[in-house]
Each structure stands twice: as structure tokens, then as C-alpha cells.
């Protein structure tokens, strides 16, 4: 035998899960936006507003390669869902050097 409130409790539980999912998604979006703003603050150059509603940060990393003179040159890459940005420099600020993607 079921409790008389069983169906109402199941409905309430589903609604609570939906609200929790919504809040968690908004939290992820806010964390992503914070990350994008932090990257934008480190870039000197082209991007006035890197933070666009559709843009999602994916990952960052360094790539070292030899230049024309045989010297090791390091570039720092920022990968987003729609663009790859590369810059050079160490520490706090990085000088924008180019991009590949939708807005390049």
C-alpha cells in the first residue's frame, strides 16, 4: 500500500531535481565566463571582448618550436569552442599573436 502523499512527493522530487540541474548549469556558465574574463585580462592586443555568450573555454597550453634562427620560441594557446588564440610572453600578460577560427 502506498502513502497518500507518494505521487505528490515524486512530483516535488522531480521539480527539485530540475531546479538543481538549472542552478548547476548556470553555475558552470558563470565559472566559464569568469575564466574567459581572466584570460582576456592577460591578453594584450586584438580582443576587446573575448567573452561572448556562445563562447566556452576548453583548455590552455604551451607549444615550443624552433624559429627561423634555430631559437626555441614558446607560444601559449587558449582553446575555446569556436576559436584558438595564440600569444607569447610569460607571467601575467601575454601578447596576442593570432587566432584561428570563426572570428579570426
C-alpha positions as semicolon CSV with decimal commas, in nm:
position;residue;x (nm);y (nm);z (nm)
1;X;0,000;0,000;0,000
2;X;0,123;0,349;-0,092
3;X;0,131;0,655;0,123
4;X;-0,134;0,907;0,017
5;X;0,134;1,170;-0,049
6;X;0,354;0,942;-0,263
7;X;0,263;1,084;-0,606
8;X;0,290;1,443;-0,482
9;X;0,630;1,368;-0,327
10;X;0,754;1,211;-0,653
11;X;0,644;1,522;-0,846
12;X;0,807;1,752;-0,590
13;X;1,128;1,550;-0,604
14;X;1,141;1,579;-0,985
15;X;1,084;1,954;-0,967
16;X;1,361;1,989;-0,708
17;X;1,597;1,793;-0,935
18;X;1,506;2,018;-1,230
19;X;1,579;2,329;-1,021
20;X;1,911;2,184;-0,901
21;X;2,010;2,100;-1,261
22;X;1,922;2,454;-1,371
23;X;2,125;2,610;-1,088
24;X;2,423;2,384;-1,161
25;X;2,417;2,475;-1,531
26;X;2,408;2,848;-1,451
27;X;2,697;2,797;-1,209
28;X;2,903;2,626;-1,482
29;X;2,824;2,914;-1,720
30;X;2,931;3,171;-1,460
31;X;3,257;2,982;-1,392
32;X;3,328;2,967;-1,766
33;X;3,265;3,340;-1,804
34;X;3,499;3,412;-1,513
35;X;3,768;3,201;-1,681
36;X;3,721;3,383;-2,014
37;X;3,746;3,723;-1,843
38;X;4,065;3,612;-1,664
39;X;4,219;3,507;-1,999
40;X;4,109;3,833;-2,163
41;X;4,275;4,028;-1,881
42;X;4,606;3,851;-1,957
43;X;4,596;3,920;-2,332
44;X;4,737;4,239;-2,477
45;X;4,617;4,307;-2,829
46;X;4,326;4,232;-3,054
47;X;4,042;4,124;-2,828
48;X;3,832;4,398;-2,671
49;X;3,568;4,148;-2,564
50;X;3,666;3,784;-2,570
51;X;3,364;3,696;-2,357
52;X;3,076;3,628;-2,593
53;X;2,757;3,447;-2,488
54;X;2,825;3,141;-2,703
55;X;3,198;3,110;-2,623
56;X;3,316;2,828;-2,398
57;X;3,669;2,791;-2,265
58;X;3,812;2,443;-2,329
59;X;4,182;2,436;-2,240
60;X;4,518;2,614;-2,248
61;X;4,874;2,506;-2,306
62;X;5,223;2,590;-2,428
63;X;5,387;2,487;-2,754
64;X;5,758;2,537;-2,814
65;X;5,912;2,531;-3,161
66;X;6,220;2,650;-3,342
67;X;6,209;2,983;-3,520
68;X;6,391;3,071;-3,845
69;X;6,713;3,134;-3,650
70;X;6,704;2,800;-3,470
71;X;6,598;2,958;-3,141
72;X;6,330;2,799;-2,929
73;X;6,017;3,011;-2,933
74;X;5,729;2,935;-2,695
75;X;5,368;3,020;-2,772
76;X;5,078;2,997;-2,535
77;X;4,746;2,871;-2,671
78;X;4,393;2,923;-2,544
79;X;4,134;2,688;-2,694
80;X;3,768;2,783;-2,696
81;X;3,475;2,608;-2,861
82;X;3,494;2,840;-3,162
83;X;3,846;2,985;-3,173
84;X;4,209;2,906;-3,096
85;X;4,414;3,203;-2,975
86;X;4,790;3,206;-2,959
87;X;5,008;3,451;-2,775
88;X;5,360;3,487;-2,648
89;X;5,510;3,603;-2,323
90;X;5,547;3,469;-1,975
91;X;5,397;3,564;-1,645
92;X;5,090;3,783;-1,613
93;X;5,047;3,937;-1,958
94;X;5,066;3,768;-2,296
95;X;5,091;3,948;-2,627
96;X;4,824;3,835;-2,874
97;X;4,983;3,693;-3,190
98;X;4,694;3,541;-3,382
99;X;4,385;3,330;-3,389
100;X;4,230;3,052;-3,587
101;X;3,857;3,011;-3,602
102;X;3,526;3,176;-3,657
103;X;3,630;3,532;-3,568
104;X;3,989;3,533;-3,694
